[in-house]
């Protein structure tokens, strides 16, 4: 697995892999060894938009005023507390992601994760001004029981994302021509 560093602040922000992929396991261990946190999500809890909001709010300790919508989720992903990130960063791992591929909201969900991670992994705000915090490593991993690289790439392909593939992964980041 080349070009992916889950413990660093460079893209890709979302990675799709076969469950148990050894390169990802090593990356997650490296993040934890640096003091970062790995948070796990059950795909059964992410089958609806409300389920996503509830699960992410609980696991990542979103503030009580979280608005339970996509824009609010991007904002909360950008502003996770040090207790959740270890002051270093996070990786969110979604297990058994196969069932999510057919969910109508799946492409938007991936875009929202990319948006939040893009902002968290930056030390400047959307206007280019320095933030009062360092960049925080933030990445999301979708693990599949039956990984079909072409199917995943086709399903998440959209104008606002750049999708790349490797031998054992599909990766997504924001398309800079659309976002910056």
Secondary structure as UniProt FT lines:
FT   TURN            6..7
FT   STRAND          14..18
FT   TURN            19..20
FT   HELIX           22..33
FT   TURN            34..35
FT   STRAND          37..42
FT   HELIX           43..46
FT   HELIX           49..59
FT   TURN            60..61
FT   TURN            64..65
FT   HELIX           70..78
FT   HELIX           82..85
FT   TURN            86..88
FT   STRAND          89..95
FT   HELIX           97..100
FT   TURN            101..102
FT   TURN            104..105
FT   HELIX           106..120
FT   TURN            126..127
FT   STRAND          137..144
FT   HELIX           149..156
FT   TURN            159..160
FT   STRAND          161..165
FT   STRAND          169..174
FT   HELIX           176..179
//
